[in-house]
């Protein structure tokens, strides 16, 4: 079963989201839908974190953005 969720967002935000979705999931039909599904799933499953205790724990040559992309690719 599928439920339709409608939300209005400003045009600049929508354009940036579509661009990121296409960059991440490819320039094909369903990319924006998949990005939205992944975004909602991450939002509802995200727990709270004690960021002070996590500071400095991860040591890597990669930027935080590169680490995020690698983590997200593992969950696909």
Helices and strands as residue ranges (DSSP letters): H 11-25, H 31-45, H 51-54, H 64-75
